[in-house]
Amino acid sequence: MIHEVPMPALSSTMESGKIVSWLKQVGERVEKGENLLVVESDKADMDVESFHAGILAAIVVEAGDSAAVGSPVALLAETEAEVAQAQTKAAALKGSAAPTPSHPAASASVPVPVQESAPLTGIPLSKPKTGGDRLLVSPLAKRRAAELGVDLSQVMGSGPGGRIVEADVEQAAKATKNSAKPLVSSLPSPSHPGTSPNPQADQVVPLTTLQQAVVRNMNASLSVPVFHVGYTITTTALDALYQNLKGKGVTMTVLLAKAVGLALNKHPLLNASYSEAGIRYPGAVNVAVAVAMEEGGLITPVLTHADCTDLYELSRRWKDLVDRARRKQLQPEEYNSGTFTLSNLGMFGVDRFDAILPPGQGGILAIGASQPRVVALEGGAIAVRSQMQVNLTADHRIIYGADAAAFLQTLAHILERDPGSLTH
């Protein structure tokens, strides 16, 4: 029997996926449950297991190309005698529905920066095998490379099909340590995520899979009637707390997420979402925080139970989530289970902005920079205080102005007068 290998749906919103690499070559034996390919979903690279045992007779969609969810990307033959038949079927499938290239020919003229570096002792300098324009790298090897600072483009893989495995990264790291010249790119970083360093006039840069997912989510938000409410919060007490805790690994992001979690606990309507059946109240306060990705787009790692989790545990979780988010190793439930979202641009000096409501949530809070301002105190005195502007975007189908204002008042009280509650 000949079995089709379909493009899997790795998330509920996934419509198509890009094949990062094939872990088996045509003609190799595949066991049921064995990892067969790596697929780039909306926000993560994930190994995909085979549902059947057999011989990988033909690949319909090559590494680097995309296909719709459910469409065949390869064919498995149970016996050698069926391989030729499977290859004929694969040729027909390729002819009837060609995969969508991730990098169209029109963009072939776009200059691609090439890393220049000193040779590394013990690391082969020949180009490793790739899947399309992506290196064949196991998720564990990718994580280890990020930890050790190893440039994967300089590593020769010893795994199936030239795939880079953890042992290859370890060897490369050892060689780098012993090398007289470190591996450093001579080229500047791109000026904008997801683009080449010097985009040419009339150049069209294809959207990444992550950027396409953001587009779908933003388009879905257009149908929701929202309103915006702003609030000015004095951060003197919060800043003092942060100075005391940052040496223990606590970030301002975690402090704000914890404060929002406590406020949501007191105003569950802000933690709820609209459904055709009515208002859906989740069983936990899960605060998602927007994080920009280097290749463009953003992802929202989720701090679950933010209202009742210890601040230091939240800090450890957040560091792990961000590290794995940037390596595209988050599981779907780690970025799509948020019940409320924070978007903080304060570190860029932005003083105020409005955020777009994510699908399936009732509110998102946009946080600006804390800046010194001249304020009038009770009794007419003048003083300088650090203040930040926060703007709430809320779903007006379930949340009204008074609800939003009460939530922001509670948040301001926590941050201005009771920041110590964040450490309880």
C-alpha positions as CSV (number, residue, x, y, z in Angstrom):
1,M,0.0,0.0,0.0
2,I,1.1,3.6,-0.7
3,H,0.6,6.1,2.1
4,E,0.4,9.8,1.6
5,V,2.2,12.0,4.1
6,P,0.0,15.1,4.6
7,M,1.1,18.6,5.7
8,P,0.1,18.5,9.4
9,A,-2.0,21.2,11.1
10,L,0.3,22.3,14.0
11,S,-2.1,24.9,15.3
12,S,-5.8,25.7,15.0
13,T,-5.1,28.8,12.8
14,M,-2.5,27.1,10.5
15,E,-3.6,27.1,6.9
16,S,-0.2,26.1,5.3
17,G,3.2,25.1,6.4
18,K,6.7,25.4,5.2
19,I,9.0,22.4,5.2
20,V,12.2,23.3,6.9
21,S,14.0,20.0,6.2
22,W,13.5,16.3,5.5
23,L,15.0,14.0,8.1
24,K,15.0,11.1,5.7
25,Q,16.2,10.7,2.1
26,V,14.3,9.1,-0.7
27,G,14.8,5.3,-0.5
28,E,15.4,5.2,3.2
29,R,13.2,3.2,5.6
30,V,10.9,5.0,7.9
31,E,9.3,3.5,11.0
32,K,6.0,4.4,12.5
33,G,6.4,7.2,15.0
34,E,9.9,8.2,13.7
35,N,10.6,11.8,12.9
36,L,10.3,12.3,9.2
37,L,10.4,16.1,8.6
38,V,10.6,19.5,10.2
39,V,7.8,21.9,9.5
40,E,7.7,25.6,10.2
41,S,4.2,26.5,11.5
42,D,3.0,30.0,12.4
43,K,5.5,30.5,15.2
44,A,7.6,27.4,15.7
45,D,9.7,24.7,14.0
46,M,8.4,21.3,14.9
47,D,9.5,17.7,14.2
48,V,6.7,15.7,12.5
49,E,6.4,12.0,13.0
50,S,5.4,9.4,10.4
51,F,2.0,7.8,10.9
52,H,3.0,4.7,8.9
53,A,6.0,2.5,8.4
54,G,7.5,2.1,4.9
55,I,10.0,3.4,2.4
56,L,10.2,7.1,1.6
57,A,9.5,6.6,-2.1
58,A,9.1,10.2,-3.2
59,I,9.1,13.7,-1.9
60,V,6.3,15.9,-3.4
61,V,7.2,19.2,-1.6
62,E,10.9,19.9,-1.3
63,A,12.5,21.6,1.7
64,G,12.1,25.3,1.6
65,D,8.7,25.1,-0.1
66,S,5.2,25.4,1.4
67,A,2.0,23.4,1.1
68,A,-1.6,23.7,2.3
69,V,-2.6,21.8,5.4
70,G,-3.7,18.3,4.5
71,S,-2.1,18.2,1.1
72,P,0.4,15.4,0.4
73,V,4.1,16.3,0.8
74,A,5.6,12.8,0.4
75,L,4.6,9.2,-0.4
76,L,5.6,6.1,1.6
77,A,5.6,2.7,0.0
78,E,5.2,-0.4,2.2
79,T,7.3,-2.6,-0.2
80,E,10.1,-2.1,-2.7
81,A,7.7,-3.2,-5.5
82,E,5.5,-0.2,-4.8
83,V,8.2,2.4,-5.0
84,A,8.0,2.9,-8.8
85,Q,4.2,3.3,-8.6
86,A,4.6,5.8,-5.8
87,Q,7.1,7.8,-7.7
88,T,4.7,7.9,-10.7
89,K,1.9,9.2,-8.4
90,A,4.2,11.8,-6.9
91,A,5.1,13.1,-10.4
92,A,1.4,13.5,-11.1
93,L,0.9,15.3,-7.8
94,K,3.7,17.7,-8.5
95,G,2.3,18.4,-12.0
96,S,-1.2,19.1,-10.7
97,A,-0.4,21.2,-7.7
98,A,3.1,22.7,-7.5
99,P,4.2,23.9,-4.0
100,T,4.5,27.6,-3.3
101,P,8.1,28.7,-3.2
102,S,9.0,30.5,0.0
103,H,11.3,32.8,-1.9
104,P,9.9,33.6,-5.4
105,A,12.2,33.9,-8.4
106,A,11.3,37.6,-8.6
107,S,13.4,38.1,-5.4
108,A,16.4,36.1,-6.7
109,S,18.1,39.4,-7.7
110,V,18.0,40.6,-4.1
111,P,21.6,40.7,-2.7
112,V,22.1,38.2,0.2
113,P,24.8,39.0,2.7
114,V,27.5,36.4,3.1
115,Q,29.2,35.9,6.4
116,E,33.0,36.3,6.3
117,S,34.9,34.7,9.2
118,A,38.2,33.2,10.1
119,P,38.6,29.5,9.5
120,L,37.8,27.4,12.6
121,T,40.0,24.6,13.6
122,G,38.3,21.2,13.4
123,I,35.2,22.6,11.6
124,P,34.7,21.6,7.9
125,L,34.5,24.7,5.7
126,S,32.5,23.1,3.0
127,K,28.9,24.1,2.9
128,P,26.7,21.8,4.9
129,K,23.6,20.2,3.4
130,T,20.6,22.4,3.5
131,G,16.8,22.1,3.1
132,G,16.0,24.7,0.6
133,D,17.5,27.9,2.1
134,R,17.5,26.5,5.7
135,L,20.1,24.4,7.5
136,L,19.1,20.9,8.5
137,V,19.3,21.3,12.3
138,S,17.7,19.3,15.1
139,P,15.8,21.5,17.6
140,L,18.1,20.3,20.4
141,A,21.2,21.3,18.3
142,K,19.6,24.7,17.6
143,R,19.0,25.3,21.3
144,R,22.6,24.2,22.2
145,A,24.0,26.4,19.4
146,A,22.2,29.5,20.8
147,E,23.6,28.7,24.3
148,L,27.2,28.3,23.1
149,G,27.1,31.0,20.5
150,V,27.9,28.6,17.6
151,D,27.3,29.8,14.0
152,L,25.4,26.8,12.5
153,S,26.3,27.9,9.0
154,Q,29.9,26.8,9.7
155,V,29.0,23.4,11.1
156,M,29.0,20.2,9.1
157,G,26.2,17.9,10.2
158,S,26.7,14.2,10.9
159,G,23.1,13.2,11.2
160,P,20.7,11.8,8.6
161,G,20.9,13.7,5.3
162,G,23.6,16.0,6.8
163,R,21.5,17.2,9.6
164,I,23.3,19.0,12.4
165,V,22.9,17.3,15.8
166,E,23.9,18.3,19.3
167,A,27.2,16.5,19.1
168,D,28.2,18.6,16.0
169,V,27.5,21.8,17.9
170,E,29.5,20.7,20.9
171,Q,32.5,19.9,18.7
172,A,32.1,23.2,16.9
173,A,32.0,25.1,20.2
174,K,35.2,23.3,21.4
175,A,37.0,24.2,18.2
176,T,35.9,27.8,18.4
177,K,37.3,28.0,21.9
178,N,40.6,26.7,20.7
179,S,40.7,28.9,17.6
180,A,42.9,32.0,17.6
181,K,40.3,34.1,15.8
182,P,36.7,34.1,16.9
183,L,33.8,33.7,14.4
184,V,32.5,37.2,13.9
185,S,30.4,38.4,11.0
186,S,31.9,41.5,9.3
187,L,28.5,42.7,8.2
188,P,26.1,44.9,10.1
189,S,22.8,43.6,11.3
190,P,19.8,44.3,9.2
191,S,18.2,47.7,9.7
192,H,14.8,46.2,10.0
193,P,13.6,42.7,11.0
194,G,12.7,40.5,8.1
195,T,14.5,42.6,5.4
196,S,17.9,42.7,3.8
197,P,20.3,45.3,5.2
198,N,20.0,47.5,2.1
199,P,16.6,46.9,0.4
200,Q,16.6,48.2,-3.2
201,A,13.9,50.4,-4.8
202,D,10.8,48.6,-5.8
203,Q,12.0,45.5,-4.0
204,V,9.3,43.1,-2.6
205,V,10.5,41.0,0.4
206,P,8.2,38.0,0.9
207,L,6.5,37.7,4.3
208,T,7.8,35.1,6.6
209,T,5.4,32.4,7.9
210,L,5.3,34.3,11.2
211,Q,4.5,37.6,9.5
212,Q,1.7,35.9,7.6
213,A,0.2,34.7,10.8
214,V,0.3,38.2,12.3
215,V,-1.5,39.5,9.2
216,R,-4.3,36.9,9.6
217,N,-4.7,37.8,13.3
218,M,-4.8,41.5,12.6
219,N,-7.3,41.1,9.8
220,A,-9.5,39.0,12.2
221,S,-9.4,41.9,14.7
222,L,-10.9,44.4,12.3
223,S,-14.4,43.0,12.8
224,V,-14.3,43.6,16.6
225,P,-15.7,46.9,17.9
226,V,-13.1,48.3,20.3
227,F,-12.5,51.4,22.3
228,H,-9.5,52.9,24.0
229,V,-9.0,54.2,27.5
230,G,-5.8,55.9,28.7
231,Y,-4.4,56.3,32.2
232,T,-1.3,58.1,33.6
233,I,0.5,56.1,36.4
234,T,3.2,57.5,38.6
235,T,6.0,54.9,38.7
236,T,8.2,56.3,41.6
237,A,7.5,53.4,43.9
238,L,7.6,50.8,41.1
239,D,11.0,52.1,39.9
240,A,12.4,51.8,43.4
241,L,11.1,48.2,43.7
242,Y,12.6,47.4,40.4
243,Q,16.0,48.7,41.4
244,N,15.9,46.4,44.5
245,L,14.9,43.3,42.5
246,K,16.7,43.6,39.1
247,G,19.8,42.1,40.6
248,K,17.8,39.0,41.4
249,G,16.7,38.5,37.8
250,V,13.4,40.3,38.0
251,T,12.6,42.4,34.9
252,M,10.2,45.3,34.6
253,T,8.2,43.2,32.1
254,V,7.6,40.6,34.8
255,L,6.7,43.2,37.4
256,L,4.1,44.7,35.0
257,A,2.7,41.3,34.1
258,K,2.3,40.4,37.8
259,A,0.6,43.7,38.5
260,V,-1.8,43.2,35.6
261,G,-2.5,39.7,36.7
262,L,-3.5,41.0,40.2
263,A,-5.7,43.6,38.7
264,L,-7.3,41.1,36.3
265,N,-8.0,38.9,39.3
266,K,-10.1,41.7,40.8
267,H,-11.8,42.5,37.5
268,P,-12.5,39.2,35.8
269,L,-14.5,40.8,33.0
270,L,-11.3,42.3,31.6
271,N,-9.9,38.7,31.6
272,A,-12.9,37.4,29.7
273,S,-13.7,37.2,26.0
274,Y,-16.7,37.4,23.7
275,S,-18.4,34.3,22.2
276,E,-21.6,33.7,20.3
277,A,-23.0,31.9,23.4
278,G,-22.1,34.8,25.7
279,I,-19.1,36.0,27.8
280,R,-16.4,33.3,28.3
281,Y,-14.6,33.5,31.6
282,P,-11.4,31.5,31.6
283,G,-10.3,29.4,34.5
284,A,-7.0,31.2,34.9
285,V,-5.3,34.6,34.5
286,N,-2.8,34.0,31.7
287,V,-0.9,37.2,30.7
288,A,0.6,37.2,27.2
289,V,3.5,39.6,26.4
290,A,4.3,40.7,22.9
291,V,7.9,39.9,21.8
292,A,9.4,41.1,18.5
293,M,11.2,38.4,16.5
294,E,14.4,39.1,14.6
295,E,13.1,37.8,11.3
296,G,10.0,40.0,11.5
297,G,6.6,39.7,13.2
298,L,5.9,39.1,16.8
299,I,5.0,36.3,19.2
300,T,3.2,36.4,22.6
301,P,4.7,34.1,25.2
302,V,2.3,33.5,28.0
303,L,2.8,33.7,31.7
304,T,0.2,31.4,33.0
305,H,-1.5,32.0,36.4
306,A,0.3,35.4,36.6
307,D,-1.9,36.5,39.5
308,C,-1.0,33.8,41.9
309,T,2.5,32.7,40.8
310,D,5.5,33.8,42.8
311,L,7.3,36.8,41.3
312,Y,10.7,35.0,41.1
313,E,9.1,31.9,39.5
314,L,7.5,34.2,36.9
315,S,10.9,35.7,36.2
316,R,12.5,32.3,35.7
317,R,9.6,31.3,33.4
318,W,9.8,34.5,31.4
319,K,13.5,34.1,30.7
320,D,12.9,30.6,29.5
321,L,10.0,31.6,27.4
322,V,11.8,34.4,25.7
323,D,14.9,32.3,25.0
324,R,12.9,29.6,23.4
325,A,10.6,32.0,21.6
326,R,13.6,33.5,19.8
327,R,14.7,30.0,18.8
328,K,11.2,29.2,17.6
329,Q,10.9,26.3,20.1
330,L,7.7,27.3,22.0
331,Q,4.8,24.8,22.1
332,P,1.5,26.2,20.8
333,E,0.0,26.4,24.3
334,E,2.9,28.6,25.3
335,Y,1.9,31.4,22.9
336,N,-1.8,31.0,22.2
337,S,-3.3,30.5,25.7
338,G,-3.2,34.1,26.8
339,T,-6.3,35.7,28.2
340,F,-5.0,39.2,28.2
341,T,-2.0,40.8,26.5
342,L,0.7,43.4,27.3
343,S,2.5,45.3,24.7
344,N,5.4,47.4,26.0
345,L,7.3,49.8,23.8
346,G,8.7,51.9,26.7
347,M,12.2,50.6,26.2
348,F,12.2,52.4,22.8
349,G,11.3,55.7,24.4
350,V,7.7,55.5,23.1
351,D,5.5,57.5,25.5
352,R,2.0,56.4,24.3
353,F,0.4,54.2,21.6
354,D,-2.7,52.1,21.0
355,A,-2.4,48.3,20.5
356,I,-4.6,46.1,18.3
357,L,-6.8,43.7,20.2
358,P,-5.7,40.0,19.7
359,P,-8.4,37.6,18.5
360,G,-10.1,35.7,21.3
361,Q,-9.3,38.2,24.1
362,G,-11.1,41.0,25.7
363,G,-8.3,43.5,26.2
364,I,-4.7,44.5,25.5
365,L,-2.7,47.0,27.4
366,A,-0.2,49.3,25.6
367,I,2.6,50.6,27.9
368,G,4.7,53.6,27.2
369,A,8.0,54.8,28.7
370,S,8.3,56.1,32.2
371,Q,9.5,59.7,32.1
372,P,10.0,62.5,34.5
373,R,7.2,65.1,34.4
374,V,6.3,68.2,36.3
375,V,3.1,67.5,38.2
376,A,0.8,69.4,40.6
377,L,0.4,67.9,44.0
378,E,-2.4,68.3,46.5
379,G,-2.3,71.7,48.0
380,G,-0.9,73.3,44.8
381,A,2.7,72.3,45.2
382,I,4.8,71.5,42.1
383,A,7.1,68.4,41.9
384,V,8.8,66.2,39.4
385,R,7.5,62.6,39.2
386,S,8.2,59.7,36.9
387,Q,5.1,58.8,35.1
388,M,4.0,56.4,32.3
389,Q,1.0,56.3,30.0
390,V,-0.9,53.1,29.6
391,N,-3.6,52.7,27.0
392,L,-6.2,49.9,27.2
393,T,-7.8,48.6,24.0
394,A,-11.0,46.7,24.9
395,D,-13.7,44.7,23.2
396,H,-16.8,46.9,23.5
397,R,-19.2,44.0,23.1
398,I,-18.5,42.8,26.6
399,I,-16.4,45.6,28.3
400,Y,-17.7,49.1,28.8
401,G,-16.0,52.4,29.8
402,A,-16.7,52.1,33.5
403,D,-15.3,48.5,33.5
404,A,-12.1,49.6,31.8
405,A,-11.7,52.6,34.1
406,A,-12.1,50.6,37.2
407,F,-9.5,48.1,36.0
408,L,-7.0,50.9,35.3
409,Q,-7.6,52.5,38.7
410,T,-6.9,49.2,40.4
411,L,-3.7,48.7,38.3
412,A,-2.6,52.3,39.2
413,H,-3.2,51.7,42.9
414,I,-1.0,48.5,42.8
415,L,1.8,50.2,41.0
416,E,1.7,53.6,42.8
417,R,0.7,52.7,46.4
418,D,1.1,49.0,46.9
419,P,4.0,47.7,44.7
420,G,5.1,45.5,47.6
421,S,2.1,43.2,46.9
422,L,3.9,42.1,43.7
423,T,6.4,40.2,45.8
424,H,3.8,38.4,48.0
